[in-house]
Amino acid sequence: MPLPDGLTQALTQHPNATIESIELEDKDGVLYWEVELKDEQGNDIEFDVPAAHSDD
């Protein structure tokens, strides 16, 4: 899933959350975006989005 799609999905599920950070991470040779949100109550929400790539 491309990062913009992942962010759209996350913000749809948590409409009043704010993006705190986005970092490109490598876990066992697989790249992914680690995204951290903060909701209205101050709770941290973290999720990973696989980094999209193309072999073209």
Long-range contacts (C-beta under 8 A, 24 or more apart in sequence): 1-49, 1-50, 1-52, 2-52, 3-33, 3-49, 3-51, 3-52, 6-33, 6-35, 6-47, 6-49, 7-35, 7-49, 10-35, 10-37, 10-45, 10-47, 11-37, 14-39, 14-45, 16-40, 17-45, 20-44, 24-51
